[in-house]
């Protein structure tokens, strides 16, 4: 799907689905209960995002304090941020996605799915990952390592940046 198609899906189709769901819910339970539901999920979501965000922040500090890179804490932080944004957006579908990103058990499932999707895209060459640190440039495109050229380091060093390695062996 092209970028324009994805943007159309995001900004036209999803709000249209939300509007249809809200109108149908309003017809079934009434206007005031529907408005109350939207307000309550917004307030509840903001509160949960704040509490879960603080928990993730403290986990981030613990990992950094013990000398580890906070990989899972960073994923959790991004997930909580996106989940909070979805919960602040009025709608049923976005609320379901937002709550799924706030609860740890469903968030882990979504993260596993996202990691598998990203690994597949890196392996088939759709996503090109480049890391940089102090003049060193490293890159993967599909299953081949792209030599950064003369004057740069030719080894991948995970301590210098984010490195996503595909399943297949290095091409060079």
PEURHU-V740841 format. One record per pair of residues at least 24 apart in sequence whose C-alpha atoms are under 10 Angstrom apart, sorted by sequence separation. I is the first residue (numbers start at 0). J is the second residue. D is the distance in Angstrom with one decimal. If there is no record, write none. Layout:
I_J_D / I_J_D
This chain:
51_75_9.0 / 52_76_6.5 / 55_79_8.4 / 78_102_9.8 / 79_103_9.6 / 82_106_9.4 / 132_156_9.8 / 135_159_9.0 / 136_160_10.0 / 137_161_9.9 / 138_162_8.5 / 139_163_8.0 / 141_165_7.5 / 142_166_7.7 / 143_167_8.5 / 144_168_9.1 / 145_169_9.3 / 146_170_9.9 / 51_76_8.7 / 52_77_9.4 / 75_100_8.6 / 76_101_9.8 / 78_103_9.7 / 130_155_9.1 / 137_162_8.6 / 138_163_9.4 / 139_164_7.7 / 140_165_9.3 / 142_167_5.9 / 143_168_8.0 / 144_169_5.7 / 145_170_8.4 / 146_171_7.9 / 52_78_9.4 / 53_79_10.0 / 75_101_8.7 / 130_156_9.6 / 132_158_9.7 / 133_159_8.8 / 138_164_9.9 / 139_165_8.4 / 141_167_9.2 / 142_168_7.2 / 143_169_5.7 / 144_170_5.7 / 145_171_8.0 / 52_79_6.2 / 79_106_8.7 / 130_157_9.3 / 132_159_5.9 / 142_169_6.8 / 143_170_4.5 / 144_171_6.3 / 48_76_9.8 / 51_79_7.0 / 52_80_7.6 / 75_103_8.4 / 78_106_7.1 / 131_159_7.5 / 132_160_6.9 / 142_170_6.8 / 143_171_7.1 / 50_79_9.8 / 51_80_9.7 / 78_107_9.5 / 130_159_7.9 / 131_160_6.7 / 141_170_9.7 / 48_78_9.8 / 49_79_8.6 / 130_160_5.7 / 131_161_8.7 / 139_169_9.1 / 48_79_6.0 / 49_80_9.2 / 52_83_9.3 / 75_106_7.7 / 78_109_9.1 / 129_160_9.1 / 130_161_6.1 / 139_170_9.7 / 47_79_9.1 / 48_80_7.3 / 51_83_9.8 / 74_106_9.5 / 75_107_8.5 / 78_110_8.2 / 129_161_8.3 / 130_162_6.8 / 48_81_9.4 / 74_107_9.3 / 128_161_8.5 / 129_162_7.9 / 130_163_9.6 / 48_82_7.3 / 49_83_8.3 / 128_162_7.4 / 129_163_9.2 / 47_82_9.7 / 48_83_5.3 / 75_110_8.6 / 128_163_7.1 / 47_83_8.1 / 48_84_9.0 / 71_107_9.5 / 74_110_7.6 / 127_163_9.6 / 128_164_9.2 / 45_82_9.3 / 46_83_9.0 / 44_82_8.2 / 45_83_6.1 / 48_86_8.8 / 44_83_6.3 / 45_84_8.6 / 47_86_9.8 / 71_110_9.6 / 43_83_9.9 / 44_84_9.0 / 45_85_9.9 / 44_85_8.7 / 45_86_7.0 / 122_163_9.6 / 124_165_9.7 / 41_83_8.9 / 44_86_5.4 / 45_87_7.0 / 121_163_7.8 / 122_164_8.2 / 123_165_8.9 / 41_84_9.7 / 43_86_8.5 / 44_87_7.1 / 121_164_8.0 / 122_165_5.1 / 41_85_9.2 / 42_86_8.5 / 43_87_9.6 / 121_165_6.5 / 122_166_7.1 / 41_86_5.6 / 42_87_8.1 / 118_163_7.6 / 120_165_9.3 / 121_166_9.6 / 122_167_7.8 / 40_86_6.9 / 41_87_5.2 / 117_163_9.1 / 118_164_8.0 / 119_165_8.1 / 40_87_8.2 / 41_88_7.6 / 118_165_6.6 / 119_166_9.2 / 40_88_9.7 / 41_89_7.4 / 117_165_10.0 / 118_166_8.4 / 37_86_9.3 / 38_87_9.2 / 40_89_8.6 / 41_90_9.5 / 48_97_9.2 / 52_101_8.9 / 37_87_9.2 / 40_90_9.2 / 44_94_8.1 / 48_98_9.0 / 51_101_6.9 / 37_88_9.1 / 38_89_8.3 / 40_91_9.2 / 47_98_8.7 / 50_101_9.7 / 51_102_8.4 / 37_89_6.1 / 48_100_9.3 / 49_101_10.0 / 51_103_9.1 / 36_89_9.7 / 37_90_6.9 / 41_94_8.2 / 44_97_7.6 / 48_101_6.6 / 36_90_9.5 / 37_91_8.1 / 40_94_7.1 / 44_98_7.1 / 47_101_7.2 / 48_102_9.6 / 34_89_9.6 / 36_91_9.3 / 40_95_9.8 / 43_98_9.6 / 47_102_9.0 / 37_94_8.9 / 40_97_9.9 / 44_101_8.4 / 40_98_9.2 / 24_91_9.3 / 21_89_9.1 / 21_90_6.7 / 20_90_7.6 / 21_91_7.0 / 17_88_9.9 / 18_89_9.2 / 19_90_9.6 / 20_91_6.8 / 21_92_9.7 / 17_89_8.0 / 18_90_7.3 / 19_91_9.9 / 20_92_8.2 / 17_90_5.2 / 18_91_9.0 / 14_88_9.7 / 16_90_8.8 / 17_91_6.3 / 18_92_10.0 / 14_89_9.2 / 16_91_9.1 / 17_92_6.4 / 14_90_8.1 / 16_92_8.0 / 17_93_7.8 / 13_90_9.5 / 17_94_9.9 / 14_92_9.3 / 13_92_8.3 / 14_93_9.2 / 13_93_8.5 / 68_158_8.8 / 70_161_9.9
